Amino acid sequence: MGKKIACLLTDMFEDSEYTEPANAYREAGHTVVTIEKEKGKIVTGKQGEAEVEIDLSIDEVQPEEFDALFIPGGFSPDILRGDERFVWFAKHFMEQDKPVFAICHGPQLLITAKTLDGRTATGYKSIRVDMENAGVNFKDEEVVSCHDQLITSRQPDDIPAFNKESLKVLEK
């Protein structure tokens, strides 16, 4: 049976880091639900290639309703982490050991949620020091799986490996 995946997303996300994994999850039979401050808002990727209509507002959802969390990169995670509601939402998945898929700058939301201490992960090179300061055992690899729960990748080139590892976790 397909899993229900929450995707925290706002303007200036990295286009391919949302579209490619979301398509792969949907093709495998999973549901991807986009969540932002405003339901029905159209958010635009920073490359201007992708436009996404937001399914639900953060005030309409509870993390318990979802099986996994997906955080695409770009500037979106940095914008969202300024809002405690998104930080709290992400923190729930980490604390409950539910699958979390974060690519590029996606881990910024998890840094703010203070949930990365002692984890093994990767992210975009510019946030490496931030991740290490948050207690991450940082690996410069295309995909890093921590306890088959936290799946992280560095950049758009890593998307195929990120998708493969994420889908493996969703099959469990």
Summary of the structure (lengths in Angstrom):
residues: 172
radius of gyration: 14.1
end to end distance: 10.4
largest distance: 38.9
contacts: 621
relative contact order: 0.17
helix: 38%
strand: 23%
